[in-house]
Amino acid sequence: MCGIVAAVGSDDVLPILLDGLKRLEYRGYDSAGVALVEAPGRLRRAREVGKVAALERRLSTAPLKGLTGVAHTRWATHGQPSQDNAHPHVSGRIAVVHNGIIENHHALKRELIAEGYTFTSDTDTEVVAHLIERELHRHGDLLGAVDAAVARLEGAYALGVIDADRPGRVIGARHGSPLVVGIGEEGYYLGSDPLALLSVTDRFLYLEDGDLVEATRTGCVVHEWDERGGKRSPAVREPMRYEHDDPSVGKDEFAHYMLKEIYEQPVAVANALEGRLGSDQVLIEAFGPRAGQLLGDTRQIHLVACGTSYHAGLVARYWIEELAGIPCQVEVASEYRYRDVVAPPGTLLLTLSQSGETADTLAALRHARARQGQTYVGALSICNVPGSSLVRESDLSLMTHAGPEIGVASTKAFTTQLTALMLLALALRQLHGGDGELTARLVHRLRYLPTLLGDALKLDADIARLAQRFSGYRHTLFLGRGAQMPIAQEGALKLKEISYIHAEAYAAGELKHGPLALIDASMPVVALAPMDGLLDKLKSNLQEVRARGGRLLVFADPESGLEAADGMTVVNVPACCRFLAPLVYTLPLQLLAYHVAVARSTDVDQPRNLAKSVTVE
Ligand code: AGP
């Protein structure tokens, strides 16, 4: 998704802007650009299609220099990736970078064209540049002009704006798309993500929806919108320290961030468990002061998320219903937000998100919030990014402590979400009268989970070999039953997003109701076979595949009784209890997707068309 960096400093800010853009590359983008005020009245910009490296090459032959600037990585929504559509967009003396979508841009464009403005791009953003320019003539001041312009915008935006005639100042605005202010020694900065600014600061102000910020070299003032008073007033936003390591330290010995993050999972899961396990139960107080009451009052759960986070939610439904006896409904956020949801009294809204900035998930939270007094007991988020919008807008948050995830394909964020969800299921069990023996057994097993995940990673070399064979296929079917069904879905998602091989997941029992028609020697089938009450049923489903000449790759418990045979490859996964099997079986599927993608020479960390944090609808 698009990335913003803006800076006002005491020295040339171009290196800071370019470094910020490189740090935002992981979000996914297709073009990049920068604009600087080189001297009062002299605004210059450079834009390139493709990677930030292309922009850097151009700047090395035609350098820009200035103390005030804005920069952007664009992920195309309106208008194809091209130099004209790349940001910053300029109108007269101002330059604008924008994340989000301006929904009423057609109407605004007509209005501006009628007033004589000329458009040079197909973007929705260009209307923002012209609107601000128009308002600048009326107000004479950039802050007032941005304020008047954003009042006309419908949709979502984070903006960075500079004025060539008044350098030394950057204006930011936030409504529905994230924006932070970085507080540095040598200046003030804006970023759509704190990661963009870690080379200059680890102190941030997290702007709230409706905020405008005016940053200079020595300070910043945030102006919030007072709905009741219908005017702006200065607001206090407490600085927060960024707690994670700086991920730009690199990939270490790994070829890709994704592989590094796959290997980080034993430690990440250990971090997610840290301080949350007692000797034979989960420490609910470690979830936060209100957790006991909120979870105790919960009668059912609406679990809402997107993509990989949604798959984590589907696994959690099995755990929460079996371990705590609490009904749990799981739904993709883009549907939930537009549905007339029936939430009976005592409903907990549980949102899951790695980034905490996914537009659909945030909208679902707000949709539920609007009805909170009547039916919801509250909103709990499980999230990886402290200070994110989702965390700030929830009553309670359980952080996953995965550390920054750079690869677009989610790996450690998923397994740490599952870990947090298992802790939640056990906490609900404790509060809702489940017997303590199973709880104690699972708490004990959770302590060994990081070791178990380390053992699963030892399959890497075997899977890399199998992946060579796999990389030639065009379609794949993934099968699982029970809580492994969502893991099959996650395996299919991983494969398609980074290798571009079409992959579908089915509950194995559904095979005979349709997808069996697809099975032949050109359709490999990946199946998950842990030791659980459904193993025999799954074996029958696998026979249905073999009888039709299908090629099976089965990840199985060593005691499953499944053995390699003609058309069937079996990979033994470390033995584990059925409750933790979803976590353990995830790792071989991640490795499979990774090695297939490498064999197909795709861009593993930044797959085509995808963005890390989907901040638009
Ligand atoms: C997963 O590999 C994807 N990149 C994607 O499905 C992602 O999980 C989804 O966009 C949700 O993101 P979130 O967890 O940050 O809300």
Boltz pocket constraint, residues with backbone or C-beta under 6 A from the ligand:
constraints:
  - pocket:
      binder: B
      contacts: [[A, 306], [A, 307], [A, 308], [A, 309], [A, 352], [A, 353], [A, 354], [A, 355], [A, 356], [A, 357], [A, 358], [A, 361], [A, 408], [A, 409], [A, 410], [A, 411], [A, 497], [A, 611], [A, 612], [A, 613], [A, 614]]
      max_distance: 6.0
